[in-house]
């Protein structure tokens, strides 16, 4: 084994896929998740794929006493990948205090405990929302950080600042900030995928649930943006590709390859795709006709953003490889598996 990694939010969408890739790479994984937007059954899916059942503890990262107990019981955790956070842009506009409490306190708890328990590395799950609506596309890591367009985006900006300030103060660990563009898809085995509790806040689960007939209609928020077809443009990245980047980031810090104590990388494909293009591609790949309608713009949404992933490609040594067609096919396969299991 290479070492023990704590994955917060590890029963969630990106966390579960990253756990699989960490285990495949020879790491021992401990998962902490309060199951607020996930299910413990995900641990079974992880085990089916990797053949290894990670340690799982139902725990909130804001519970400092509980986290201290975890570190005392799970000796020699070498790195943390911090996913645990509330993540819906629209909900954050409606419930800002929930987002500030959950997303900021959890990071503070971890960073206070890391030096005490000898943790050497932190990977932080950030977002392209920190760039706001960029002046120049595609977006590289030197793009200015714009005023956040939602409380969710603001928590990512604040947490990045907390990490930089703390590392600058001389703490004995390193950090890599990964700014995701839009993760979609599911594991090719269809053993794990995106399964939000209640009404989906992200596009693809709503697409697949509409195609399955679970949702009556898909809403497209605006067709009057300054884009070729009027709908928002995003950089959609396969979740397994994204998960692999976290393994590379952990390796980089634990093997002493980091060039600085804090490094930042954009994770995307470098290709922008509109919401309407995505819908048409999904229909073509799956043969499922989607019932959708154009509605008004959603508060907090950015018009268009996609990545310049050259730094991640050249410095981190990672590249997105899966096609949008295969990624959407995996999302539909996952939805079909949920129906088989009688879950949804």
Rosetta blueprint (number, residue, H / E / L):
1 X L
2 X L
3 X L
4 X E
5 X E
6 X E
7 X E
8 X E
9 X L
10 X L
11 X L
12 X L
13 X H
14 X H
15 X H
16 X H
17 X H
18 X H
19 X H
20 X H
21 X H
22 X H
23 X H
24 X H
25 X L
26 X L
27 X L
28 X E
29 X E
30 X E
31 X E
32 X E
33 X E
34 X L
35 X L
36 X L
37 X L
38 X L
39 X L
40 X L
41 X L
42 X H
43 X H
44 X H
45 X H
46 X H
47 X H
48 X H
49 X H
50 X H
51 X L
52 X L
53 X L
54 X L
55 X E
56 X E
57 X E
58 X E
59 X L
60 X L
61 X L
62 X L
63 X L
64 X H
65 X H
66 X H
67 X H
68 X H
69 X H
70 X H
71 X H
72 X H
73 X H
74 X L
75 X L
76 X L
77 X E
78 X E
79 X E
80 X E
81 X E
82 X E
83 X L
84 X L
85 X L
86 X L
87 X L
88 X L
89 X H
90 X H
91 X H
92 X H
93 X H
94 X H
95 X L
96 X H
97 X H
98 X H
99 X H
100 X H
101 X H
102 X H
103 X H
104 X H
105 X H
106 X H
107 X H
108 X H
109 X H
110 X H
111 X H
112 X H
113 X H
114 X H
115 X L
116 X L
117 X L
118 X L
119 X L
120 X L
121 X E
122 X E
123 X E
124 X E
125 X E
126 X E
127 X E
128 X H
129 X H
130 X H
131 X H
132 X L
133 X L
134 X L
135 X L
136 X L
137 X L
138 X L
139 X E
140 X L
141 X L
142 X L
143 X L
144 X L
145 X L
146 X L
147 X L
148 X L
149 X L
150 X L
151 X H
152 X H
153 X H
154 X H
155 X H
156 X H
157 X H
158 X H
159 X H
160 X H
161 X H
162 X H
163 X H
164 X H
165 X H
166 X H
167 X H
168 X H
169 X L
170 X L
171 X L
172 X L
173 X L
174 X E
175 X E
176 X E
177 X E
178 X E
179 X E
180 X E
181 X L
182 X E
183 X E
184 X E
185 X L
186 X L
187 X L
188 X L
189 X L
190 X L
191 X L
192 X L
193 X L
194 X L
195 X L
196 X L
197 X L
198 X L
199 X L
200 X L
201 X L
202 X L
203 X H
204 X H
205 X H
206 X H
207 X H
208 X H
209 X H
210 X H
211 X H
212 X H
213 X L
214 X L
215 X L
216 X L
217 X L
218 X E
219 X E
220 X E
221 X E
222 X L
223 X L
224 X L
225 X L
226 X L
227 X L
228 X L
229 X L
230 X L
231 X L
232 X L
233 X E
234 X E
235 X L
236 X E
237 X E
238 X E
239 X H
240 X H
241 X H
242 X H
243 X H
244 X H
245 X H
246 X H
247 X H
248 X H
249 X H
250 X H
251 X H
252 X H
253 X H
254 X H
255 X L
256 X L
257 X L
258 X L
259 X L
260 X L
261 X L
262 X E
263 X E
264 X E
265 X E
266 X E
267 X E
268 X L
269 X L
270 X L
271 X L
272 X L
273 X E
274 X E
275 X H
276 X H
277 X H
278 X H
279 X H
280 X H
281 X H
282 X H
283 X H
284 X H
285 X H
286 X H
287 X L
288 X L
289 X L
290 X L
291 X L
292 X E
293 X E
294 X E
295 X E
296 X L
297 X L
298 X L
299 X L
300 X L
301 X L
302 X L
303 X L
304 X E
305 X L
306 X L
307 X E
308 X L
309 X L
310 X H
311 X H
312 X H
313 X H
314 X H
315 X H
316 X H
317 X L
318 X L
319 X L
320 X L
321 X L
322 X L
323 X L
324 X H
325 X H
326 X H
327 X H
328 X H
329 X H
330 X H
331 X H
332 X H
333 X H
334 X H
335 X H
336 X H
337 X H
338 X H
339 X H
340 X H
341 X L
342 X L
343 X L
344 X L
